Protein backbone atom coordinates (compact mmCIF):
# COMPACT_ATOMS: atom_id res chain seq x y z
CA UNK A 1 0.00 0.00 0.00
CA UNK A 2 1.32 3.45 -0.93
CA UNK A 3 1.54 6.36 1.48
CA UNK A 4 -1.10 8.17 -0.59
CA UNK A 5 -3.53 5.24 -0.13
CA UNK A 6 -3.19 5.59 3.67
CA UNK A 7 -4.40 9.19 3.48
CA UNK A 8 -7.16 8.26 1.02
CA UNK A 9 -8.45 5.52 3.31
CA UNK A 10 -8.52 7.93 6.21
CA UNK A 11 -10.28 10.62 4.18
CA UNK A 12 -12.84 8.11 2.92
CA UNK A 13 -13.58 7.19 6.54
CA UNK A 14 -14.07 10.87 7.36
CA UNK A 15 -16.56 11.19 4.48
CA UNK A 16 -18.53 8.04 5.27
CA UNK A 17 -18.59 8.25 9.10
CA UNK A 18 -19.81 11.63 10.35
CA UNK A 19 -19.28 10.68 14.01
CA UNK A 20 -15.63 9.88 13.32
CA UNK A 21 -15.36 13.08 11.26
CA UNK A 22 -16.42 15.13 14.29
CA UNK A 23 -13.95 13.22 16.46
CA UNK A 24 -10.93 14.09 14.30
CA UNK A 25 -12.00 17.53 13.07
CA UNK A 26 -9.36 19.34 15.14
CA UNK A 27 -6.46 17.14 14.07
CA UNK A 28 -3.68 19.41 12.82
CA UNK A 29 -3.85 20.22 9.11
CA UNK A 30 -0.13 19.53 8.90
CA UNK A 31 -0.88 15.81 9.30
CA UNK A 32 -2.52 15.70 5.86
CA UNK A 33 0.33 15.61 3.34
CA UNK A 34 0.62 15.03 -0.42
CA UNK A 35 -2.18 17.44 -1.30
CA UNK A 36 -4.78 15.72 0.90
CA UNK A 37 -5.44 18.80 3.07
CA UNK A 38 -7.55 20.31 0.27
CA UNK A 39 -9.73 17.19 0.24
CA UNK A 40 -10.10 17.30 4.02
CA UNK A 41 -11.16 20.96 3.81
CA UNK A 42 -13.67 20.10 1.08
CA UNK A 43 -15.21 17.35 3.23
CA UNK A 44 -15.69 19.58 6.27
CA UNK A 45 -16.99 22.43 4.11
CA UNK A 46 -19.67 20.07 2.79
CA UNK A 47 -20.53 18.92 6.34
CA UNK A 48 -20.93 22.58 7.38
CA UNK A 49 -23.31 23.19 4.47
CA UNK A 50 -25.53 20.12 4.84
CA UNK A 51 -25.01 18.78 8.39
CA UNK A 52 -25.85 15.19 7.45
CA UNK A 53 -24.19 12.02 6.22
CA UNK A 54 -22.63 12.49 2.79
CA UNK A 55 -21.32 10.44 -0.09
CA UNK A 56 -18.01 10.97 -1.86
CA UNK A 57 -19.91 12.06 -4.97
CA UNK A 58 -21.84 14.68 -2.98
CA UNK A 59 -18.62 16.12 -1.53
CA UNK A 60 -17.13 16.25 -5.02
CA UNK A 61 -20.19 18.03 -6.47
CA UNK A 62 -20.22 20.50 -3.55
CA UNK A 63 -16.55 21.29 -4.10
CA UNK A 64 -16.98 21.87 -7.84
CA UNK A 65 -20.06 24.03 -7.28
CA UNK A 66 -18.16 26.09 -4.70
CA UNK A 67 -15.29 26.69 -7.17
CA UNK A 68 -16.94 27.64 -10.48
CA UNK A 69 -13.77 29.38 -11.65
CA UNK A 70 -11.78 26.14 -11.94
CA UNK A 71 -10.31 25.42 -15.37
CA UNK A 72 -11.38 22.31 -17.24
CA UNK A 73 -8.05 20.69 -16.50
CA UNK A 74 -8.31 21.46 -12.76
CA UNK A 75 -11.91 20.20 -12.64
CA UNK A 76 -10.82 16.97 -14.27
CA UNK A 77 -8.02 16.63 -11.71
CA UNK A 78 -10.49 17.13 -8.84
CA UNK A 79 -12.84 14.52 -10.28
CA UNK A 80 -9.96 12.07 -10.65
CA UNK A 81 -8.95 12.67 -7.03
CA UNK A 82 -12.42 11.91 -5.70
CA UNK A 83 -12.73 8.93 -8.04
CA UNK A 84 -9.51 7.51 -6.58
CA UNK A 85 -10.91 8.14 -3.09
CA UNK A 86 -13.98 6.02 -3.84
CA UNK A 87 -11.86 3.04 -4.91
CA UNK A 88 -9.84 2.56 -1.72
CA UNK A 89 -10.95 0.00 0.84
CA UNK A 90 -13.26 0.82 3.74
CA UNK A 91 -11.56 0.65 7.14
CA UNK A 92 -12.93 0.25 10.65
CA UNK A 93 -13.10 3.15 13.08
CA UNK A 94 -10.53 1.51 15.38
CA UNK A 95 -8.03 1.29 12.52
CA UNK A 96 -8.83 4.87 11.49
CA UNK A 97 -8.20 6.15 15.03
CA UNK A 98 -4.88 4.33 15.13
CA UNK A 99 -3.93 5.85 11.76
CA UNK A 100 -4.69 9.36 13.03
CA UNK A 101 -2.60 8.74 16.14
CA UNK A 102 0.38 7.42 14.18
CA UNK A 103 0.22 10.14 11.53
CA UNK A 104 0.00 12.81 14.26
CA UNK A 105 3.02 11.34 16.05
CA UNK A 106 4.96 11.15 12.77
CA UNK A 107 4.21 14.77 11.90
CA UNK A 108 5.05 16.03 15.39
CA UNK A 109 8.32 14.05 15.33
CA UNK A 110 9.06 15.54 11.90
CA UNK A 111 8.62 19.04 13.32
CA UNK A 112 10.91 18.19 16.26
CA UNK A 113 13.57 17.10 13.78
CA UNK A 114 13.14 20.22 11.64
CA UNK A 115 13.53 22.53 14.64
CA UNK A 116 16.53 20.55 15.90
CA UNK A 117 18.20 20.83 12.49
CA UNK A 118 17.84 24.64 12.64
CA UNK A 119 19.85 24.62 15.88
CA UNK A 120 22.45 22.21 14.44
CA UNK A 121 22.85 24.47 11.40
CA UNK A 122 23.20 27.57 13.58
CA UNK A 123 20.02 29.34 12.45
CA UNK A 124 19.21 30.00 16.11
CA UNK A 125 20.09 28.63 19.55
CA UNK A 126 16.68 28.68 21.23
CA UNK A 127 15.74 25.12 22.28
CA UNK A 128 12.16 26.05 23.15
CA UNK A 129 10.62 25.08 19.77
CA UNK A 130 12.06 21.58 20.21
CA UNK A 131 10.84 21.41 23.80
CA UNK A 132 7.39 22.54 22.74
CA UNK A 133 7.12 19.95 19.96
CA UNK A 134 8.21 17.23 22.39
CA UNK A 135 5.46 18.36 24.77
CA UNK A 136 2.96 18.11 21.92
CA UNK A 137 4.14 14.57 21.31
CA UNK A 138 3.41 13.80 24.97
CA UNK A 139 -0.08 15.29 24.61
CA UNK A 140 -0.81 13.19 21.51
CA UNK A 141 0.35 10.06 23.31
CA UNK A 142 -1.64 10.84 26.46
CA UNK A 143 -4.83 11.66 24.57
CA UNK A 144 -4.77 8.38 22.64
CA UNK A 145 -3.12 5.78 24.85
CA UNK A 146 -4.14 6.96 28.32
CA UNK A 147 -7.72 8.19 27.91
CA UNK A 148 -8.73 6.26 31.02
CA UNK A 149 -6.27 8.33 33.07
CA UNK A 150 -7.54 11.64 31.63
CA UNK A 151 -11.20 10.96 32.30
CA UNK A 152 -12.51 12.54 35.50
CA UNK A 153 -13.81 10.20 38.16
CA UNK A 154 -17.43 11.33 38.65
CA UNK A 155 -17.92 9.47 41.91
CA UNK A 156 -19.39 11.98 44.41
CA UNK A 157 -16.85 11.15 47.14
CA UNK A 158 -14.01 11.63 44.66
CA UNK A 159 -15.45 14.92 43.35
CA UNK A 160 -15.83 16.39 46.83
CA UNK A 161 -12.45 15.31 48.16
CA UNK A 162 -10.08 18.21 48.65
CA UNK A 163 -12.78 20.90 48.54
CA UNK A 164 -11.85 22.05 52.04
CA UNK A 165 -8.21 22.49 51.14
CA UNK A 166 -7.02 26.08 50.79
CA UNK A 167 -5.14 27.59 47.89
CA UNK A 168 -1.39 27.17 47.70
CA UNK A 169 -0.44 30.83 48.20
CA UNK A 170 -2.23 33.92 49.50
CA UNK A 171 -1.78 37.61 48.74
CA UNK A 172 -0.45 39.65 51.67
CA UNK A 173 -2.59 42.71 50.84
CA UNK A 174 -5.65 42.04 53.07
CA UNK A 175 -8.19 43.74 50.79
CA UNK A 176 -7.03 41.64 47.82
CA UNK A 177 -6.93 38.48 49.93
CA UNK A 178 -10.53 39.13 51.00
CA UNK A 179 -11.65 39.15 47.36
CA UNK A 180 -9.25 36.57 45.92
CA UNK A 181 -8.69 33.79 48.46
CA UNK A 182 -5.36 32.73 46.98
CA UNK A 183 -3.80 31.32 43.88
CA UNK A 184 -3.10 27.72 42.98
CA UNK A 185 -0.28 25.94 41.20
CA UNK A 186 -0.85 25.67 37.46
CA UNK A 187 -2.46 29.10 37.25
CA UNK A 188 -1.45 32.14 35.21
CA UNK A 189 -2.01 35.55 36.80
CA UNK A 190 -1.49 38.86 35.00
CA UNK A 191 -0.77 42.15 36.75
CA UNK A 192 -0.63 45.41 34.84
CA UNK A 193 -0.36 49.18 35.22
CA UNK A 194 0.85 52.27 33.44
CA UNK A 195 4.55 53.18 33.96
CA UNK A 196 5.42 54.39 37.48
CA UNK A 197 2.11 53.29 38.96
CA UNK A 198 3.37 50.30 40.93
CA UNK A 199 3.17 46.98 39.07
CA UNK A 200 6.80 46.08 39.96
CA UNK A 201 6.33 47.34 43.49
CA UNK A 202 3.35 45.00 43.79
CA UNK A 203 5.47 41.91 43.19
CA UNK A 204 8.27 43.28 45.40
CA UNK A 205 5.75 43.48 48.23
CA UNK A 206 3.87 40.28 47.38
CA UNK A 207 7.12 38.28 47.29
CA UNK A 208 9.19 39.82 50.10
CA UNK A 209 6.84 41.90 52.25
CA UNK A 210 5.47 40.69 55.60
CA UNK A 211 3.25 37.66 55.04
CA UNK A 212 4.36 37.47 51.41
CA UNK A 213 5.20 34.44 49.33
CA UNK A 214 8.63 33.99 50.92
CA UNK A 215 7.11 34.11 54.40
CA UNK A 216 4.66 31.43 53.25
CA UNK A 217 7.59 29.16 52.41
CA UNK A 218 7.44 29.49 48.63
CA UNK A 219 10.50 29.26 46.41
CA UNK A 220 10.28 32.24 44.06
CA UNK A 221 12.00 32.83 40.72
CA UNK A 222 11.98 36.50 39.64
CA UNK A 223 13.02 37.43 36.11
CA UNK A 224 13.30 41.06 35.10
CA UNK A 225 14.10 42.41 31.65
CA UNK A 226 13.81 46.14 32.33
CA UNK A 227 15.63 47.45 35.40
CA UNK A 228 18.80 45.93 36.77
CA UNK A 229 18.01 42.99 39.07
CA UNK A 230 19.89 44.60 41.97
CA UNK A 231 17.45 47.54 42.00
CA UNK A 232 14.57 45.14 42.36
CA UNK A 233 16.26 43.37 45.25
CA UNK A 234 16.88 46.71 46.95
CA UNK A 235 13.14 47.37 46.93
CA UNK A 236 12.44 43.83 48.13
CA UNK A 237 14.82 44.51 51.03
CA UNK A 238 12.76 47.60 51.82
CA UNK A 239 9.49 45.66 51.55
CA UNK A 240 10.84 42.99 53.90
CA UNK A 241 12.35 45.35 56.47
CA UNK A 242 10.27 48.51 56.27
CA UNK A 243 13.47 50.52 55.84
CA UNK A 244 13.36 53.30 53.24
CA UNK A 245 15.27 52.19 50.15
CA UNK A 246 17.64 55.15 50.09
CA UNK A 247 18.55 54.44 53.73
CA UNK A 248 19.40 50.75 53.31
CA UNK A 249 23.13 51.37 53.17
CA UNK A 250 24.62 51.05 56.63
CA UNK A 251 21.79 48.81 57.89
CA UNK A 252 23.63 45.62 56.98
CA UNK A 253 23.23 43.73 60.27
CA UNK A 254 19.52 44.46 60.59
CA UNK A 255 18.94 43.56 56.95
CA UNK A 256 20.85 40.29 57.31
CA UNK A 257 18.52 39.30 60.13
CA UNK A 258 15.43 40.13 58.08
CA UNK A 259 16.86 38.52 54.94
CA UNK A 260 17.43 35.15 56.64
CA UNK A 261 14.04 34.07 55.37
CA UNK A 262 15.35 34.15 51.82
CA UNK A 263 18.00 31.44 52.03
CA UNK A 264 17.86 29.55 48.75
CA UNK A 265 14.16 30.36 48.27
CA UNK A 266 14.64 33.53 46.19
CA UNK A 267 16.27 33.63 42.76
CA UNK A 268 16.53 36.91 40.84
CA UNK A 269 17.72 36.85 37.24
CA UNK A 270 18.64 39.46 34.66
CA UNK A 271 16.22 38.39 31.95
CA UNK A 272 17.29 40.82 29.22
CA UNK A 273 16.88 38.94 25.90
CA UNK A 274 16.11 35.75 27.82
CA UNK A 275 13.79 33.64 25.66
CA UNK A 276 10.78 31.75 26.92
CA UNK A 277 12.66 28.52 26.24
CA UNK A 278 15.53 29.65 28.47
CA UNK A 279 13.05 30.65 31.16
CA UNK A 280 11.44 27.23 30.98
CA UNK A 281 14.82 25.51 31.32
CA UNK A 282 15.54 27.59 34.44
CA UNK A 283 12.15 26.63 35.86
CA UNK A 284 12.87 22.97 35.17
CA UNK A 285 16.26 23.31 36.87
CA UNK A 286 15.19 25.29 39.96
CA UNK A 287 11.64 23.96 40.44
CA UNK A 288 10.19 27.19 41.90
CA UNK A 289 6.73 27.43 43.41
CA UNK A 290 6.14 30.90 41.96
CA UNK A 291 7.57 32.56 38.86
CA UNK A 292 7.44 36.35 38.37
CA UNK A 293 8.34 37.77 34.95
CA UNK A 294 8.54 41.56 34.62
CA UNK A 295 7.80 42.35 31.78
CA UNK A 296 6.33 39.20 30.21
CA UNK A 297 5.47 40.96 26.92
CA UNK A 298 9.18 41.57 26.26
CA UNK A 299 10.18 37.91 26.40
CA UNK A 300 11.41 36.89 22.90
CA UNK A 301 9.84 33.93 21.11
CA UNK A 302 10.90 31.80 18.19
CA UNK A 303 8.78 31.80 15.05
CA UNK A 304 7.18 34.47 12.92
CA UNK A 305 3.84 36.14 13.60
CA UNK A 306 1.76 38.27 11.28
CA UNK A 307 0.80 40.63 14.11
CA UNK A 308 2.05 41.48 17.57
CA UNK A 309 -1.25 40.51 19.21
CA UNK A 310 -0.88 36.99 17.77
CA UNK A 311 2.63 36.73 19.22
CA UNK A 312 1.40 37.88 22.63
CA UNK A 313 -1.52 35.46 22.60
CA UNK A 314 0.88 32.60 21.87
CA UNK A 315 3.35 33.86 24.49
CA UNK A 316 0.74 33.98 27.24
CA UNK A 317 -0.71 30.64 26.17
CA UNK A 318 2.71 29.04 26.50
CA UNK A 319 3.24 30.72 29.89
CA UNK A 320 0.02 29.11 31.07
CA UNK A 321 1.19 25.72 29.76
CA UNK A 322 4.48 26.13 31.62
CA UNK A 323 2.57 26.78 34.86
CA UNK A 324 0.67 23.53 34.41
CA UNK A 325 3.65 21.52 33.24
CA UNK A 326 5.90 22.51 36.15
CA UNK A 327 3.18 22.79 38.81
CA UNK A 328 3.93 26.41 39.66
CA UNK A 329 2.18 29.78 39.76
CA UNK A 330 3.17 32.00 36.83
CA UNK A 331 2.83 35.76 37.43
CA UNK A 332 3.23 37.86 34.29
CA UNK A 333 3.59 41.63 34.59
CA UNK A 334 2.87 43.99 31.71
CA UNK A 335 2.23 47.59 30.76
CA UNK A 336 -1.21 49.03 30.16
CA UNK A 337 -1.88 51.08 27.04
CA UNK A 338 -2.28 54.87 26.96
CA UNK A 339 -6.05 54.30 27.34
CA UNK A 340 -5.40 53.64 31.03
CA UNK A 341 -3.47 56.86 31.66
CA UNK A 342 -4.97 58.73 34.62
CA UNK A 343 -7.83 56.20 34.91
CA UNK A 344 -8.95 54.45 38.07
CA UNK A 345 -11.56 52.19 36.45
CA UNK A 346 -9.71 49.73 34.23
CA UNK A 347 -10.52 46.72 32.05
CA UNK A 348 -8.40 44.04 30.41
CA UNK A 349 -8.85 45.63 26.98
CA UNK A 350 -6.37 48.25 28.20
CA UNK A 351 -3.50 45.76 28.32
CA UNK A 352 -0.84 46.81 25.84
CA UNK A 353 -0.62 44.94 22.55
CA UNK A 354 -3.59 42.60 22.93
CA UNK A 355 -7.21 43.41 23.61
CA UNK A 356 -8.41 39.87 24.36
CA UNK A 357 -5.74 37.27 23.51
CA UNK A 358 -3.67 37.69 26.66
CA UNK A 359 -6.75 37.97 28.84
CA UNK A 360 -8.17 34.73 27.50
CA UNK A 361 -5.25 32.75 28.90
CA UNK A 362 -5.31 34.17 32.43
CA UNK A 363 -6.93 32.80 35.56
CA UNK A 364 -6.57 36.13 37.35
CA UNK A 365 -6.00 39.69 36.13
CA UNK A 366 -5.25 42.50 38.58
CA UNK A 367 -4.71 46.01 37.21
CA UNK A 368 -3.58 49.13 39.08
CA UNK A 369 -4.71 52.65 38.25
CA UNK A 370 -3.74 56.11 39.48
CA UNK A 371 -5.36 59.50 39.11
CA UNK A 372 -3.34 62.24 37.47
CA UNK A 373 -2.95 65.33 39.64
CA UNK A 374 -1.44 68.67 38.77
CA UNK A 375 1.32 68.70 41.35
CA UNK A 376 3.33 65.89 42.94
CA UNK A 377 2.03 62.36 43.26
CA UNK A 378 -0.76 60.66 45.14
CA UNK A 379 -0.13 57.60 47.25
CA UNK A 380 -3.52 56.14 46.32
CA UNK A 381 -3.75 53.29 43.86
CA UNK A 382 -6.96 51.79 42.53
CA UNK A 383 -6.91 48.01 42.48
CA UNK A 384 -9.06 46.46 39.74
CA UNK A 385 -9.72 42.71 39.71
CA UNK A 386 -11.03 42.45 36.15
CA UNK A 387 -10.88 38.68 35.64
CA UNK A 388 -11.12 36.07 38.35
CA UNK A 389 -11.64 32.39 37.56
CA UNK A 390 -10.71 31.50 41.14
CA UNK A 391 -13.95 32.53 42.85
CA UNK A 392 -15.58 34.83 40.30
CA UNK A 393 -15.34 38.03 42.39
CA UNK A 394 -14.52 41.17 40.39
CA UNK A 395 -14.17 44.47 42.21
CA UNK A 396 -12.45 47.83 42.33
CA UNK A 397 -11.16 49.61 45.42
CA UNK A 398 -8.49 51.99 46.62
CA UNK A 399 -5.35 51.15 48.58
CA UNK A 400 -2.28 53.10 49.67
CA UNK A 401 1.32 52.63 48.54
CA UNK A 402 4.51 53.65 50.27
CA UNK A 403 7.01 54.01 47.45
CA UNK A 404 9.87 54.56 49.90
CA UNK A 405 9.47 51.14 51.48
CA UNK A 406 7.80 49.32 48.53
CA UNK A 407 4.80 48.37 50.62
CA UNK A 408 1.06 48.29 49.97
CA UNK A 409 -1.56 48.77 52.66
CA UNK A 410 -5.32 49.21 52.86
Phi, psi and omega in degrees: 000134180281162177300322180298322179298324178301313179294322180295319178298318180295316180294324177297321178296321178296322179292316190269353181227095186294327178297315177295322179301317177296321184298323186252015184300324185268009175298138185305136177301332183294345178291330186270102184259182174055038176079007183278347178299321180298322178292316178303314179299321180295321180297311183289331174296319178293319177300319180297327183281324189245336177051050176204174175297144184231162171255164178299321179298320180295320178296318178300312181297321179296319180295315181294322179291331180278349180230067184293346183272005180294142175289166179299320180295317180293321178298319179295323179294319178297315180298320178295322179297313180290329176296318177296324180297322183289341186268348180284160184289151172284143178235155179286160183294328179293320176294318180298318178298317180295323177297316179299316180299312183292319179295322179294318178295317179300315182293319179295319177295324177298318180290325174301314182296319181297318179291323179295322179297323178300320178291315180301322181276359176080018179291325174200172182232030178262112183281355188299319178303322178293316179301316182296316180295324177295322177295322177296324175299319178298319180297316179300315180297315182295321185286342182253321186263344186231040183297331180293331180280337182274337184286133181287134174286115185268011174297134186303315181300320179293319181296323185273349180293136178087357182295333182273359179281141180281175176284160186297316186221143182248154173278141183270006170268111189306319182295326177286320179297327179292332181263328178237106190287011178136177181227145189251156174302145181090359182261151173249124176243140179243133174236136183215157178194166170288162179304141177065026176258330174133018181294317179291321178300327180297317180283331173304313183287317182296326181279308193251346181292168179305129181077008182284190185299321178296318178296335179275000176092008182283147168267126189238130175252118180249127181236122182237134180240018175246275181285162175298140182304326182297325178296322177295319181291330174300316181288330174291325173300318178296316180299322181287322188260337186082004179274134179303138187303317183289350180253011182295322183298131182096353180255031189305311185294319179294319181292324178299321179295315180293322189279000178300331183294342183288303182052233177257021184268350180239128176233126179240125184240146168281108186263015180302122181064016177281123183282166178296326176297319178293323177297317180297319179298322178293321177297317179297323182287315188269335180055056179286159173276326183226137177240127175245125177238119184229099015246134184295322182304332186274359181288123181291150177230150173283160178098168179245144182227137183295328181219157181295324181295328177291321177297316182293321177300316178294318180300312182288327176296320179289326176298320178296318179297321178299318179302318180289317186295321185253011172055049180226167171271132180246116178254115179253128182251138183211165179278150169266156181286174180298341178299337183267357183298124178072008182262148175249340176255112189242161174217164188290345174294349179273357179290134187297133171088344184204118182285321184226334187301311180296316183298326182296337182272344191273147170272331182215135174231122178238123181242147182241130180240159180215136176287145172274132176236159187292321183233138174068206183227159173251146180269009178268137174231137179265119179269126180239112171270104189256347171213136185206095178273002183280308176223006174084352183286127172238136186201171179217131181204170183255143173226178184240140177244146173245095185298331182294325182247006178055045180236146173254147173209158180281000000 
